[in-house]
Amino acid sequence: MPQLTLSPRSNQVCDAWNEHVERVAALIDSAGTGRNFTALVADVRQVLDAGDPEAIAARLSDRRAVRAAATAWAEDAELARRTLSVTVARLVQRSGVSRLTTLLLAHLFLDHLDRLDRWDDGLQAVLRDVVRNAVAALPSRNHLDAVESLRRQDEYLFTAQGPQLLATRLVAAGEDLNRWFRDALLSAYSTTRFARVARDEFYLARIAAADAERGDHAFLSAITDEVMARQRTENTDRDGLYFGHRILVALTDKVTRRPSSAWLQAVLDIGGDPRFQQTESWRTWWAGLPEENRSRAVRWMSGLNLTAFLDGIETYANSKDESMERMLKRRKRLLNGLYEQDRIEDVRLVLGADIERWVRRSVAVGLQDVARLEGPGLAGTAVVYVNCGDFCLVEGSHNFSLHVFLGGPLERLEQRSRTRFDAGYLRDELPGAHVAQNGPTSHTTIKHHASGSWIKTALDFLRRNGVRLDEHGLMTKNDFAELAQRRAKAW
């Protein structure tokens, strides 16, 4: 098929076209203004700046002067802040406005929205009424244009809950906010404060409607990018919080134990790891959140570490060590059972250099707090610390026994500033120091057995020491049967 080839345009042709474009733009800007409108805008601006109430009232009795004032306010936000008040807005309403002035005033209202009451108390409601009355006073048209759209979209544009209602409707219908602005012929308002508020509500509505466990959650990437960009360029709101705080609350409002990797990544990208309390990031983001949301985020990170530990060991065992694989099934049952019962408050991984690579590859989200296990021959050994509130577990792969501690968390293992632990410390020094502080019944060591009897031994130890624990999900039916037989013999 022959290709159409056009000769390059000369600089003269390009300059001529640019001149035409500029001329058309100027005609559009001056449409409806009449002769000498620029001088009128300057004159009205001077009157507004002078602040004489009688002079302002006299000037705004003329419809063209009202249009000039609306133009001046649209061009200069600082002028609007200084001179637009409840009294002046009511003068505008008294004068009556044209179709073009109505569009300018609508843009003024939507562009400043919740800022208006900071300029003058009650200004937002008064200016909203000015715009609504101006729209109502104009004759309706059969075809859709900007004014008709302002009329039809009143519920979303001119009510306090409008942005939230719009966002909820769009998310429920699977529609896009930018498309709504285009279809409603309101693209001129797509960069206003209203659009920003509506976009915020749209993001929050998308999060609220999403299943945190299922789906690719690709939309979270765009939300995270905007949150971080705005945090770098904007101040906090009047309540001292960034928009990112609202996103973090929405993300962590989900009552689930296993959010998707994308969900966890969004939480980490915005707020950082909620367990790192001695950091500036924690003070900026997590300190201002409700305790319930903070605690849930910590549990999610604990679940992430737990998954990484179990999946990493399984992957490592499948390729290198069958003896590890034989014990893994029961370890999974015990640890996952505790997590599903919401008994786990914190998890810390202490990994040898070799197995750490396998563990990190087993999860899509980067692990924040892995500590290094040091000691000869331990490159393939993994240890996990599990804080269950009234008791703690320390267990590892290979021949590392299960250590059960009573009496609260093990502080040195929970300190994220400690990034290296010696195997001898975990096996001997830590239990010895704990017993010295909390008494001889505060710790026991249990050898792992393929039969799973070590699980029953651990549960018996906890039960004897007053720990209430739901055994469901921690043992199989056979385990329960064996335990019942042992209890019967004891009686």
For each residue, the residues with C-beta under 8 A, 3 or more apart:
1:
2:
3:
4:
5:
6:
7:
8:
9: 13 14
10: 13 14
11: 14 15
12: 15 16
13: 9 10 16 17
14: 9 10 11 17 18
15: 11 12 18 19
16: 12 13 19 20
17: 13 14 20 21
18: 14 15 21 22
19: 15 16 22 23
20: 16 17 23 24
21: 17 18 24 25
22: 18 19 25 26
23: 19 20 26 27
24: 20 21 27 28
25: 21 22 28 29
26: 22 23 29 30
27: 23 24 30 31
28: 24 25 31
29: 25 26
30: 26 27 33 37
31: 27 28 100
32: 67 98 100
33: 30 37 67
34: 37 64
35:
36: 39 40
37: 30 33 34 40 41 64 68
38: 41 42
39: 36 42 43
40: 36 37 43 44 64 65 68
41: 37 38 44 45 68 71 72
42: 38 39 45 46
43: 39 40 46 47 68
44: 40 41 47 48 59 65 68 69 72
45: 41 42 48 49 68 72 76 79
46: 42 43 49 50
47: 43 44 50 52 55 56 59
48: 44 45 51 56 69 72 79 83 88
49: 45 46 79 82 83
50: 46 47 55
51: 48 56 83
52: 47 55 56
53: 56 57 87
54: 57 58
55: 47 50 52 58 59
56: 47 48 51 52 53 59 60 88 91
57: 53 54 60 61 91
58: 54 55 61
59: 44 47 55 56 62 65 69
60: 56 57 65 66 69 88 91 92 94 95
61: 57 58 65 91 94 95
62: 59 65 66 95
63: 66 67 95 96 97 98 101
64: 34 37 40 67 68
65: 40 44 59 60 61 62 68 69
66: 60 62 63 69 70 92 95 97 101
67: 32 33 63 64 70 71 97 98 100 101 104
68: 37 40 41 43 44 45 64 65 71 72
69: 44 48 59 60 65 66 72 73 92
70: 66 67 73 74 92 97 101 104 105 108
71: 41 67 68 74 75 104
72: 41 44 45 48 68 69 75 76 79
73: 69 70 76 77 79 80 83 84 104 108
74: 70 71 80 104 107 108 111
75: 71 72 79
76: 45 72 73 79 80
77: 73 80 81 111 112
78: 81 82
79: 45 48 49 72 73 75 76 82 83
80: 73 74 76 77 83 84 108 112 119
81: 77 78 84 119
82: 49 78 79
83: 48 49 51 73 79 80 88
84: 73 80 81 88 89 108 116 119 120 123 127
85: 88 89 119 120 123
86: 89 90 120 121 122 123 126
87: 53 90 91
88: 48 56 60 83 84 85 91 92
89: 84 85 86 92 93 123 126 127 130
90: 86 87 93 94 126 130
91: 56 57 60 61 87 88 94 95
92: 60 66 69 70 88 89 95 97 105 130
93: 89 90 126 129 130 133 134
94: 60 61 90 91
95: 60 61 62 63 66 91 92
96: 63 134 137
97: 63 66 67 70 92 101 102 105 134
98: 32 63 67 101 102
99: 102 103 138 147
100: 31 32 67 103 104
101: 63 66 67 70 97 98 104 105 134
102: 97 98 99 105 106 131 134 135 138 147 150
103: 99 100 106 107 146 147 150 188
104: 67 70 71 73 74 100 101 107 108
105: 70 92 97 101 102 108 109 127 130 131 134
106: 102 103 109 110 131 135 150 157 189
107: 74 103 104 110 111 188 189 192
108: 70 73 74 80 84 104 105 111 112 127
109: 105 106 112 113 116 124 127 128 130 131 158
110: 106 107 113 157 189 192 193 194 195
111: 74 77 107 108 189 192 193 194
112: 77 80 108 109 115 116 119 193
113: 109 110 116 124 192 193 194 197
114: 117 124 193 197
115: 112 118 119 193
116: 84 109 112 113 119 120 123 124 127
117: 114 120 121 122 123 124
118: 115
119: 80 81 84 85 112 115 116 123
120: 84 85 86 116 117 123
121: 86 117
122: 86 117 125 126
123: 84 85 86 89 116 117 119 120 126 127
124: 109 113 114 116 117 127 128
125: 122 128 129
126: 86 89 90 93 122 123 129 130
127: 84 89 105 108 109 116 123 124 130 131
128: 109 124 125 131 132 158
129: 93 125 126 132 133
130: 89 90 92 93 105 109 126 127 133 134
131: 102 105 106 109 127 128 134 135 150 158
132: 128 129 135 136 154 158
133: 93 129 130 136 137
134: 93 96 97 101 102 105 130 131 137 138
135: 102 106 131 132 138 147 150 151 154
136: 132 133 151
137: 96 133 134
138: 99 102 134 135 147
139:
140: 148 151
141: 145 147 148
142:
143: 148
144: 148 149 152 184 185
145: 141 148 149 185
146: 103 149 150 185 186 188
147: 99 102 103 135 138 141 150 151
148: 140 141 143 144 145 151 152
149: 144 145 146 152 153 184 185 186
150: 102 103 106 131 135 146 147 153 154 157 186
151: 135 136 140 147 148 154
152: 144 148 149 184
153: 149 150 156 157 184 186
154: 132 135 150 151 157 158 159
155: 158 159 162 165
156: 153 159 162 163 165 166 198
157: 106 110 150 153 154 162 194
158: 109 128 131 132 154 155 162
159: 154 155 156 162 165
160:
161: 164 165
162: 155 156 157 158 159 165 166 198
163: 156 166 167 194 197 198 200 201
164: 161 167 168 201 205
165: 155 156 159 161 162 168 169
166: 156 162 163 169 170 177 180 198 201 202
167: 163 164 170 171 177 198 201 202 204 205
168: 164 165 171 172 201 205
169: 165 166 172 173 175
170: 166 167 173 175 176 177 180 202 205
171: 167 168 174 175 202 205 206 208 209
172: 168 169 209
173: 169 170
174: 171
175: 169 170 171 179 180
176: 170 179 180
177: 166 167 170 180 181 195 198 199 202
178: 181 182 190
179: 175 176 182 183
180: 166 170 175 176 177 183 184
181: 177 178 184 186 187 189 190 195
182: 178 179 185 187
183: 179 180
184: 144 149 152 153 180 181
185: 144 145 146 149 182
186: 146 149 150 153 181 189 190
187: 181 182 190
188: 103 107 146
189: 106 107 110 111 181 186 192 194 195
190: 178 181 186 187 195
191: 195
192: 107 110 111 113 189 195 196
193: 110 111 112 113 114 115 196 197
194: 110 111 113 157 163 189 197 198
195: 110 177 181 189 190 191 192 198 199
196: 192 193 199 200
197: 113 114 163 193 194 200 201
198: 156 162 163 166 167 177 194 195 201 202
199: 177 195 196 202 203
200: 163 196 197 203 204 243 246
201: 163 164 166 167 168 197 198 204 205
202: 166 167 170 171 177 198 199 205 206
203: 199 200 206 207 223 226 247
204: 167 200 201 207 208 246 247 250
205: 164 167 168 170 171 201 202 208 209
206: 171 202 203 209 210 219 223
207: 203 204 210 220 223 247 250 251
208: 171 204 205 250 253
209: 171 172 205 206
210: 206 207 215 217 219
211: 214 215
212: 251 254 256 259 260 263
213: 256 258 259 260
214: 211 260
215: 210 211 260
216: 260 262
217: 210 220 260 262 263 266
218: 221 262
219: 206 210 222 223
220: 207 217 223 224 262 263 265 266
221: 218 224 225 262 266
222: 219 225 226
223: 203 206 207 219 220 226 227 247 266
224: 220 221 227 228 266 269 270
225: 221 222 228 229
226: 203 222 223 229 230
227: 223 224 230 231 242 243 244 247 270
228: 224 225 231 232 244 269 270
229: 225 226 232 233
230: 226 227 233 234 242 243 244
231: 227 228 234 242 243 244
232: 228 229
233: 229 230
234: 230 231 242 243
235:
236: 239 240 241 242
237: 240 241 242 243
238:
239: 236
240: 236 237 288
241: 236 237 245 246 288
242: 227 230 231 234 236 237 245
243: 200 227 230 231 234 237 246 247
244: 227 228 230 231 247 248 270 271 285
245: 241 242 248 249 285 288 289
246: 200 204 241 243 249 250
247: 203 204 207 223 227 243 244 250 251 266 270
248: 244 245 251 252 267 270 271 285 286 289 293 297
249: 245 246 252 253 289 290 293
250: 204 207 208 246 247 253
251: 207 212 247 248 254 263 266 267 270
252: 248 249 267 289 293 294 296 297 300
253: 208 249 250 293
254: 212 251 259 263
255: 296
256: 212 213 259
257: 299 300 303 339 340 342
258: 213 303
259: 212 213 254 256 263 264 300
260: 212 213 214 215 216 217 263 264
261: 264 265 363 364 365
262: 216 217 218 220 221 265 266
263: 212 217 220 251 254 259 260 266 267
264: 259 260 261 267 268 300 301 304 365
265: 220 261 262 268 269 364 365
266: 217 220 221 223 224 247 251 262 263 269 270
267: 248 251 252 263 264 270 271 274 297 300
268: 264 265 271 272 273 365 366 368
269: 224 228 265 266
270: 224 227 228 244 247 248 251 266 267 285
271: 244 248 267 268 274 281 282 285 286 297
272: 268 276 279 281 282 285 286 368
273: 268 276 282 301 368 369 416
274: 267 271 282 286 294 297 298 301
275: 298 301 346 368 369 416
276: 272 273 279 281 282 368 369 416
277: 282 286
278: 282 416 417
279: 272 276 282 283
280: 283 284
281: 271 272 276 284 285
282: 271 272 273 274 276 277 278 279 285 286 287
283: 279 280 286 287
284: 280 281 287
285: 244 245 248 270 271 272 281 282 288 289
286: 248 271 272 274 277 282 283 289 294 297
287: 282 283 284
288: 240 241 245 285
289: 245 248 249 252 285 286 293 294
290: 249 293 294
291: 294 295
292: 295 296
293: 248 249 252 253 289 290 296 297
294: 252 274 286 289 290 291 297 298
295: 291 292 298 299
296: 252 255 292 293 299 300
297: 248 252 267 271 274 286 293 294 300 301
298: 274 275 294 295 301 302 345 346
299: 257 295 296 302 303 342 344 345
300: 252 257 259 264 267 296 297 303 304
301: 264 273 274 275 297 298 304 305 347 368
302: 298 299 305 306 339 344 345 346 347
303: 257 258 299 300 306 307 339 344 347
304: 264 300 301 307 308 363 365 367
305: 301 302 308 309 347 348 349 367 369 384
306: 302 303 309 310 335 336 339 344 347 384 386
307: 303 304 310 311 362 363
308: 304 305 311 312 349 359 360 362 363 367
309: 305 306 312 313 335 347 349 359 382 384
310: 306 307 313 314 328 331 332 335 336
311: 307 308 314 315 359 362 363
312: 308 309 315 316 355 358 359 360 361 362 363 382
313: 309 310 316 317 324 328 331 355 358 359 382 397
314: 310 311 317 318 325 328 362
315: 311 312 318 319 358 361 362
316: 312 313 319 320 321 324 355 358 359 380 382
317: 313 314 320 321 322 323 324 325 328
318: 314 315 325
319: 315 316
320: 316 317 380
321: 316 317 324 325 380 398
322: 317 325 326
323: 317 326 327 398
324: 313 316 317 321 327 328 397 398
325: 314 317 318 321 322 328
326: 322 323 329 450
327: 323 324 330 331 448 450
328: 310 313 314 317 324 325 331 332
329: 326 332 333
330: 327 333 334 452 454 455
331: 310 313 327 328 334 335 395
332: 310 328 329 335 336
333: 329 330 336 337 455 473 474 475 476
334: 330 331 337 338 455 458 474
335: 306 309 310 331 332 338 339 344 384 386
336: 306 310 332 333 339 340 473
337: 333 334 340 341 472 473 474
338: 334 335 341 343 344 386 388 474
339: 257 302 303 306 335 336 342 343 344
340: 257 336 337 473
341: 337 338 470 473
342: 257 299 339
343: 338 339 388 389 469
344: 299 302 303 306 335 338 339 347 386 387 388
345: 298 299 302 387 388 389 409
346: 275 298 302 385 386 387 409 414
347: 301 302 303 305 306 309 344 384 385 386 387
348: 305 369 371 384 385 413 414
349: 305 308 309 359 367 369 370 371 382 383 384 385
350: 370 371 372 373 382 383 384 385 413 421 426
351: 355 356 359 370 371 372 373 381 382 383
352: 355 356 372 373 378 379 380 381 382
353: 356 357 372 379
354: 357 358 379 380
355: 312 313 316 351 352 358 359 379 380 381 382 397
356: 351 352 353 359 360 370 372
357: 353 354 360 361
358: 312 313 315 316 354 355 361 362
359: 308 309 311 312 313 316 349 351 355 356 362 363 367 370 382
360: 308 312 356 357 363 366 367 370
361: 312 315 357 358
362: 307 308 311 312 314 315 358 359
363: 261 304 307 308 311 312 359 360 367
364: 261 265
365: 261 264 265 268 304
366: 268 360
367: 304 305 308 349 359 360 363 370
368: 268 272 273 275 276 301
369: 273 275 276 305 348 349 416
370: 349 350 351 356 359 360 367
371: 348 349 350 351 418 419 420 421
372: 350 351 352 353 356 419 420 421
373: 350 351 352 378 381 382 383 421 423 426
374: 378 420 421 422 423
375: 378 422 423 424
376:
377:
378: 352 373 374 375 381 423
379: 352 353 354 355
380: 316 320 321 352 354 355 397 398
381: 351 352 355 373 378 396 397 398 400 423
382: 309 312 313 316 349 350 351 352 355 359 373 396 397
383: 349 350 351 373 394 395 396 397 400 421 423 426
384: 305 306 309 335 347 348 349 350 393 394 395 396
385: 346 347 348 349 350 392 393 394 410 413 414
386: 306 335 338 344 346 347 392 393 394 395
387: 344 345 346 347 392 409 410 414
388: 338 343 344 345 391 392 393
389: 343 345
390: 406 408 467
391: 388 404 405 406 462 467
392: 385 386 387 388 404 405 408 409 410
393: 384 385 386 388 402 403 404 405 458
394: 383 384 385 386 402 403 405 410 413 426 430
395: 331 383 384 386 400 401 402 403 448
396: 381 382 383 384 400 426
397: 313 324 355 380 381 382 383 400
398: 321 323 324 380 381
399: 448
400: 381 383 395 396 397 423 427
401: 395 427 445 446 447 448
402: 393 394 395 445 446 447 448 454 458
403: 393 394 395 426 427 430 431 443 444 445 446
404: 391 392 393 443 444 445 446 458 461 462
405: 391 392 393 394 410 431 434 442 443
406: 390 391 438 441 442 443 462 465 467
407: 434 437 438 442
408: 390 392
409: 345 346 387 392 413 414
410: 385 387 392 394 405 413 414 430 434
411: 414 415
412: 415 418 430
413: 348 350 385 394 409 410 418 421 430
414: 346 348 385 387 409 410 411
415: 411 412 418
416: 273 275 276 278 369 419
417: 278
418: 371 412 413 415 421
419: 371 372 416
420: 371 372 374
421: 350 371 372 373 374 383 413 418 425 426
422: 374 375 425 426
423: 373 374 375 378 381 383 400 426 427
424: 375 427 428 429
425: 421 422 428 429 430
426: 350 373 383 394 396 403 421 422 423 429 430
427: 400 401 403 423 424 430 431
428: 424 425 431 432
429: 424 425 426 432 433
430: 394 403 410 412 413 425 426 427 433 434
431: 403 405 427 428 434 435 443 445
432: 428 429 435 436
433: 429 430 436 437
434: 405 407 410 430 431 437 438 442 443
435: 431 432 438 439 440 442 443
436: 432 433
437: 407 433 434 442
438: 406 407 434 435 442 443
439: 435 442
440: 435 443
441: 406 465
442: 405 406 407 434 435 437 438 439
443: 403 404 405 406 431 434 435 438 440
444: 403 404 458 461
445: 401 402 403 404 431
446: 401 402 403 404 454 457 458 461
447: 401 402 454
448: 327 395 399 401 402 454
449: 452 453 454
450: 326 327
451:
452: 330 449 455 456 475 476 479
453: 449 456 457 482
454: 330 402 446 447 448 449 457 458
455: 330 333 334 452 458 459 474 475 479
456: 452 453 459 460 475 479 482 483 486
457: 446 453 454 460 461
458: 334 393 402 404 444 446 454 455 461 462
459: 455 456 462 463 469 471 474 475 483
460: 456 457 463 464
461: 404 444 446 457 458 464 465
462: 391 404 406 458 459 465 467 469
463: 459 460 466 467 469
464: 460 461
465: 406 441 461 462
466: 463
467: 390 391 406 462 463
468:
469: 343 459 462 463 474
470: 341 473 474
471: 459 474 475 480 483
472: 337
473: 333 336 337 340 341 470
474: 333 334 337 338 455 459 469 470 471
475: 333 452 455 456 459 471 479 480 483
476: 333 452 479 480
477: 480 481
478: 481 482
479: 452 455 456 475 476 482 483
480: 471 475 476 477 483 484
481: 477 478 484 485
482: 453 456 478 479 485 486
483: 456 459 471 475 479 480 486 487
484: 480 481 487 488
485: 481 482 488 489
486: 456 482 483 489 490
487: 483 484 490 491
488: 484 485 491
489: 485 486
490: 486 487
491: 487 488
